[in-house]
Amino acid sequence: MVHQAFKRYYIIEVEKDAAESVFYKLTEKNKNVFLNPQKEIFNKYIANYNETVIIISMISESPLEKIKKISIPTLEKLLIDCLVGDEIFATQQNDLDYIVQTAFERYNINPAKMRRYANRRNIKDKVENIFIKYSANII
């Protein structure tokens, strides 16, 4: 397991059209703000900071739910984003099996929602294998 103690990444997903505006607004108060960082930037700079704000453009049709007028990602979205394996979620990759297993054991997972988003992220086959492995706990 890889654990990065004392590292905080605040990930803010926004509509593509708003990403730059949010980035510039946040850089007025914070130094460590990055907009859609690529792997090289992530490894060279972000990994060296203890606290970083990362602005990323939201994938269209991302599964969200509203709580008190605030859109938040669903568990299905968070799981798919971790499964994609990009740099932002790299620290979770070694614990991924445990994360997925625990999510399927403790929560109701909506397979249709998860499949649809997996298709948008081009990992549909990977998700189908997960459904086979943890099929007892999907609704």
Helices and strands as residue ranges (DSSP letters): E 8-14, G 16-18, H 19-27, E 33-35, H 39-44, G 46-48, E 51-57, E 64-67, E 70-73, H 75-84, G 87-95, H 96-106, H 111-120, H 124-133, G 135-137
